[in-house]
Amino acid sequence: MKQFVLGIDVGGTNIKFGLVDQKGKIVDRSHLSTKECISHKEKLIDKLVRGCEEIIAKNKLSKENLRGIGIGLPGLINAKEGIVYSLTNIPGWKNVPLKRIIEKKLRVSVFIDNDVNVITLGEWKKGAGKGKENMICITLGTGVGGGLVIKNKMYRGEGFAAGEIGHIPVQQAGRKCNCGGNGCLETLVGNRYLLQKAKRIFKKRDFSLEDVSKLACQGNRKAVQFWQQVGEQIGIGLTGVVNVLNPSCIVVGGGVANAYAHISGPMLETIQKRAMRVQGKMVKIKKSNLGPNAGIIGAQALVEEEIKFRAK
């Protein structure tokens, strides 16, 4: 009997659903917009349930066919108890027992975690970090997130809040960050700040980071320097993590990773220059293998990990 996992990636614009087989292949997918319900907890939960019901019905799945549902969400998640403590920039979510709510509605096992932890799981099990005992995943987008694998196990921290690489302070008196701190790495390499910087440098209002990448590929000096500085700043932020954790691999994902060819070299050079000798020499930089599918594949990996853990 064929069995599947339903992986769900919850974002600020869309909820992505993917039906994943036991080989890790996405065999069906769908998405629903979250624009009109992102700030309404009950409406968002209803959309999650409806999206699951639709893809289950479309593929004529029974409970025996579905091993579980995995969900990645952008916030502070108690993965052990299945509770959403809060969602980043989304009001109304405080101590919500999402796992229990959806299990009651669908009668299927549900597992939830922070979205970057889910992406990290996907890259570790199926992607660029496969087979690595100690690895870091960093996601570069509007926010800068991180996930940690230590001794072949996801590390979530005492309060499920580990891996906040974007909030490593890299400037003593830097720009105010959304987290409440100052001078965080995210205030230098988050999409919002990079786009502001790019518009100033190129003196264009209608401009995107993709445009900067295209110019860099064409050899534009300003664009190349722009991404080189980004790579160096990320490298500075990661140097402390490398010194403390001594990973063999750093996987780079997220939207800014589209400029990977321009930032990876400066990142690695900065780490090797500034890190302690042993740690800096051992670490490698890799681009995400899973790309936009990382959240769905990672959600499948989350379900399989939890089922495996329960079976012990």
N, C-alpha and C positions, 0 to 999 in steps of 0.2 A: 504493500500500500504506500502510495506516494505521500510524503509529508512536507509541510511548508511552514515557514515563519512569516508573519506579517510585520514588516519593518516600517516604522513611521518616523519621519523627520519633521518636527514642528519648527517653523520659522516665522518671522514677523510678517511675511507676505503670503506664504503658502504652507499648507501641510502636504507633505509628499508621502504617499503610500506605496509600498513595494512588496509584492509577494515573492519570497525568496525560497528556492528549493534547497535541498540538503548539500548540494555542491556549491552553494553560494551564488547561484545565478538568479538574477531578477527575471521572473517569467511573466509578470504582469505589473502594471503600475498605474497610478492615478494621482490627481492632486486636487485640493480644494483651496480656495482663497480664504485667507484669514483677515483680510482688511476690515470687513464690517463687523467682526466678532472678536478681534484680538484682545480688546479690553473688557469683554464680557465673559466671565468664567463659564457660566452655564452654556452659553452659545458655543463657545470653543469646544467644550466637552461633547456637546451634541454633534458638532461637526466631526470630531474624532470618531465617535461611535458610528455615525452615518457612513463615513468613509470606509470604515472597517466592514460594516454590513454590506455595502455595495460591492466591494471587491471579493468578499466571501461568497455572496450570492452569484456574482458574475462567473466565478470559477467553480461553482457548485461544490463547495467544500463542506465537509462534515466536521464535527469536533475532533474526530479521530485523525483527520487530515491536517489539522492545525496544531503545531507543537506549542505555539504561543504567539503573543504579540509583544514586540519590543518598541519602546518609544523614547526618542531623544528630545529633550526640551531645554531651551536656553535659560537656565536658572540654577538655583541651589536646590538640589534634589537629594533626598534620603533614599538611596538606591536599595538599601536593605529593607526598609519598611514600605517603600513605594509612595512616599509622601513628597509633594511639591512644597517646599518651604517658601519659595518666592520665585518669580520669573523676572529676568532682567528687563527693565523698562516696561513691564506689563503690570498694571495695577490689579488688585483684586485677588491675587493668588497668595494666600497665606495658610500654610499648614493644610493643604488640600490632599486628602487621601486618594489620589488619582488612580492608583493601582486597584484599590478596593472598589471604587466607583465603576470603573470600566469592566472589571471582572464580574460585578453583579449584573451589569447590563448585557454582557455578551457571553458569559459563562465560559470564558477562555482565560488561561493563565496570562497575566500581564506583567511585564517588567519595565521599569522606567529608570532613566539616568540622565545626567547632564549631557547636553548634545555633544560637547567636545570630548567627554569621556567615551561616548558612543562612537564617535569618529575614530578616536584612538584605538578602541577595541577592533574596529573594522580594519584599520591599517596594520594592526599587530597580527590579527588572525588571517587576513586575506590580502593585505596590501604591501606597501613598501617596507613595513617593519616586520614582516612575517619571519618568525624564527628567532627574533631578537629577544634576549633575556632581559635587557635593560634598554628602554627607549623612551624618547620624548616625542610628543606630537604637538606642534604649534599651528594654530589656525589663524590666518591673517585676513581680517575683513573689517567691518565696522568696529568690531571689538577684536581683541587679541586674546585667544584662549589657549589653554594648554592641557594636555593629558599626560599621565605618567604611568609607565609600566616598570615595575621594580621586581626583580627576581621572579619573572614570569607571572606577575600578578598585577592587576590594576591597583594603583594606589590612590585612594580617594581622600585620605586624611581623617583626622579625629572627628571633624564635623562635616565630612563630605564636601569640603571646600578647597581641597588641594589642587594644584596645577594652574593657579592664576598667574601665568607668566606675563600677561599683559599688564599686571599691576605690580611688577617689580619696579621699584623707584630707581630711575637712571639719572635723574637730575635733582639736585638738592632743593632748588626753588623754581621748579618748572610749572607748566600750565596745570590748572585745576583739572582733575580727572572725574569722570562720572562716579567712580567708586568713593569719592570723598578725599582722596589723597592728592598729592602734587607730584608732578614730574614722573608719572608712571610711563612705562614703555609704550602703552597704548596711546598716550597723548602725542607721541612722535611718529608712530607707524600705523595707527588706525586709519581706515579709509577716509573718515571725515577730515582728519587733519592733513592727510596726504593730498587730498583733492584741493583743499584750501591753498596749500603750499604750491601745488602744480599750477593753479590758476594765477598765482602771484608771479611765479617764475616765467610762465609763457604768456602772461598778460592776455588771457582769454577767459571769458565768462562761460562760454559753452564748450567745456573741455572735460575729458574723463581720464581716469587712470589707464584705461585701455589705449587712449590716444598717446599717452606718455610711453607706454610699452611699444607701440608701433613706431614711434619716433626713435626709440632706443635701438630697435631692430634695424632701422635705416642708418644708424650710426650718428644720430644727432647728439652732439656733445653734451648739451644741457640735460637731455633725457637720460643719457648714460650716467652722468654724474648724479642725477636725481635718484636713480635706483641704486647706485653704488652707496650713497649715503644711507638709504633705507636699509640696505643689507648690513652696513656697518653698525647702525643703531640696533638692529635686531641682534646682531652678533654680540654687542656689548651687554644687552639684556640677558642673553643666553649664557654668557660666560660664567656667571655665578652659579647657574643651574648645573652647568657642565662640571664645574669644580666640586659642587656638593654631591651630585648624583652619579657622576662618571658613567654616562650612558655610552653605548656603542653607536647609537643612531639617533638622529633628529629628523623626523618626518615633517615636511612643510606642506600645509594645505590651506584652503580658503581662497577667496577671490584674489588677493594680492599675490598668491602663488602663481598666478598667470604670468607674472614677471620673474618667475623662478630663475630663468637663464641669466638674468641681470643681477639678482640679489644673492644667489647661492654662493658664488665665489667670494664676494666681500664678507658674507656671513661667516664662512668657514675660515677665511684668512684672519678675520678679527678674533674669532674664538681661539684659533691656534696661536695668535700673537699674545692675547691677553690671559688665556687660561693657564693653569699650572701645566707643566710639561707633559705628564703622563695622560691626564684627562684630555688635553687639547689634541694630543697625537692620536688618541684612540677613536675619537668621535668622527662620524661620517654624516653628511647632509644628504637627504633624499627627498625628492618630490613625491607628494601623494600619488599613489597608483589608482585610487578609487574615484578621485575627483568629485563631481556632484552626486555620485552614488554612495559616498562614504557614510552618510547618515543612515541610509537604508540598510546597507551591508553591515554596518556596525550594530544596528538594532537587532539584526539576525544573530550576530555574534554574541550580543548581550543575552538573548534568550538561551542560546546553546550553552553559554558559560553557566548561567544560573541553573539550567536543567542538570548539567554535569555536576555542579556543586551539590545540588540537592540529592543526587543519586549516591553520593559518597557515604 
